[in-house]
Amino acid sequence: MNNDNVSTRSSSPVLLWLVLVVSGAVNAAGPLVGLGLVPRMVAGAIAVVTIGLLITHYVRRRRA
């Protein structure tokens, strides 16, 4: 079951995972270091968007 039309793996999933880990860490450690509500909410929103992009990348790659 080889699909020769699929391009080689790009670095975008690696970058998305890195952004997810960093934004999740900021969101989780925010109360411990005294971050305000707004930066934590922004970090949480970035994490949610990143999860959506990772799912989209996975589905598109499976269909190709």
Contact map, one row per residue, 1 for C-alpha under 8 A:
1110000000000000000000000000000000000000000000000000000000000000
1111000000000000000000000000000000000000000000000000000000000000
1111110000000000000000000000000000000000000000000000000000000001
0111111000000000000000000000000000000000000000000000000000000000
0011111000000000000000000000000000000000000000000000000000000001
0011111100000000000000000000000000000000000000000000000000001001
0001111110000000000000000000000000000000000000000000000000000000
0000011111000000000000000000000000000000000000000000000000000000
0000001111100000000000000000000000000000000000000000000000000000
0000000111111000000000000000000000000000000000000000000000000000
0000000011111110000000000000000000000000000000000000000000000000
0000000001111111000000000000000000000000000000000000000000000000
0000000001111111100000000000000000000000000000000000010010000000
0000000000111111110000000000000000000000000000000000000000000000
0000000000111111111000000000000000000000000000000000000000000000
0000000000011111111100000000000000000000000000000100110000000000
0000000000001111111110000000000000000000000000000100010000000000
0000000000000111111111000000000000000000000000000000000000000000
0000000000000011111111100000000000000000000000100100000000000000
0000000000000001111111110000000000000000000001100110000000000000
0000000000000000111111111000000000000000000000000000000000000000
0000000000000000011111111100000000000000000000000000000000000000
0000000000000000001111111110000000000000001101100000000000000000
0000000000000000000111111111000000000000001100100000000000000000
0000000000000000000011111111110000000000000000000000000000000000
0000000000000000000001111111110000000001001000000000000000000000
0000000000000000000000111111110000000001101100000000000000000000
0000000000000000000000011111111000000000000000000000000000000000
0000000000000000000000001111111110000000000000000000000000000000
0000000000000000000000001111111111110001000000000000000000000000
0000000000000000000000000001111111110000000000000000000000000000
0000000000000000000000000000111111100000000000000000000000000000
0000000000000000000000000000111111100000000000000000000000000000
0000000000000000000000000000011111110000000000000000000000000000
0000000000000000000000000000011111111011000000000000000000000000
0000000000000000000000000000011001111111000000000000000000000000
0000000000000000000000000000000000111111100000000000000000000000
0000000000000000000000000000000000011111110000000000000000000000
0000000000000000000000000000000000111111111000000000000000000000
0000000000000000000000000110010000111111111100000000000000000000
0000000000000000000000000010000000001111111110000000000000000000
0000000000000000000000000000000000000111111111000000000000000000
0000000000000000000000110110000000000011111111100000000000000000
0000000000000000000000110010000000000001111111110000000000000000
0000000000000000000000000000000000000000111111111000000000000000
0000000000000000000100100000000000000000011111111100000000000000
0000000000000000001100110000000000000000001111111110000000000000
0000000000000000000000000000000000000000000111111111000000000000
0000000000000000000000000000000000000000000011111111100000000000
0000000000000001101100000000000000000000000001111111110000000000
0000000000000000000100000000000000000000000000111111111000000000
0000000000000000000000000000000000000000000000011111111100000000
0000000000000001000000000000000000000000000000001111111110000000
0000000000001001100000000000000000000000000000000111111111000000
0000000000000000000000000000000000000000000000000011111111100000
0000000000000000000000000000000000000000000000000001111111110000
0000000000001000000000000000000000000000000000000000111111111000
0000000000000000000000000000000000000000000000000000011111111100
0000000000000000000000000000000000000000000000000000001111111110
0000000000000000000000000000000000000000000000000000000111111111
0000010000000000000000000000000000000000000000000000000011111111
0000000000000000000000000000000000000000000000000000000001111111
0000000000000000000000000000000000000000000000000000000000111111
0010110000000000000000000000000000000000000000000000000000011111
